[in-house]
Amino acid sequence: QSALTQPASVSGSPGQSITISCTGTSSDVGSYNLVSWYQQHPGKAPKLMIYEVSKRPSGVSNRFSGSKSGNTASLTISGLQAEDEADYYCCSYAGSLAVFGGGTQLTVL
Amino acid sequence: QLQLQESGPGLVKPSETLSLTCTVSGGSISSSSYYWGWIRQPPGKGLEWIGSIYYSGSTYYNPSLKSRVTISVDTSKNQFSLKLSSVTAADTAVYYCARLGDTAMVGAFDIWGQGTMVTVSS
């Protein structure tokens, strides 16, 4: 069970859109539509942003969207805002086992 | 509103056993819709799933930690617990407990505790 692969960092200007990728294998991301995404600000607990690949929990802005193609899931944030600057983690739930990605630091320029 | 709170020693000696408890308030740990999990985060690093438990006692563990981990549940106290044996400095981390969806928000950790820092040092 290896960690999912995410880019270490991404950046964008306010108002722009960015996409964070999360690559797994045919045993996890590729086999189950159970990918979730978390936002973590420094010193805070992670917050669920996307579940089951593309669903948003109540209260999460519709600027956040998720998708999946093959073994790679993606998180897109549109209309970037300063408050979006944080670390983002993907997670795949496969066969009752969970595996996280290494995390991506988002910088809003 | 459901809340989770971790508790336990902040300092553990090498080779000893780390023990943490997560208290669930504002809801029942015996809900059939959820599992309960432990996740950790070493300083400056990413998240690592440790394991999950159902109120009935069914458990799933990270294969890389399975030989050292035990997760248990006490429904009478609305708590679940983590024990990690033979700890080393590599186990130094913030430990989070979280609710894990089983029939709703499947496979997602939707509610998290604030986390507790555990340092392994003599």
Interface residues (C-beta under 8 A of the other chain):
Chain A: Q1 A3 Y32 L34 S36 Y38 A45 P46 K47 L48 Y51 E52 K55 P57 Y89 C91 S92 Y93 S96 L97 A98 V99 F100 G101 G102 G103
Chain B: G37 I39 G46 L47 E48 W49 S52 Y60 N62 P63 S64 Y96 L100 G101 M105 V106 G107 A108 F109 D110 W112 G113 Q114 G115
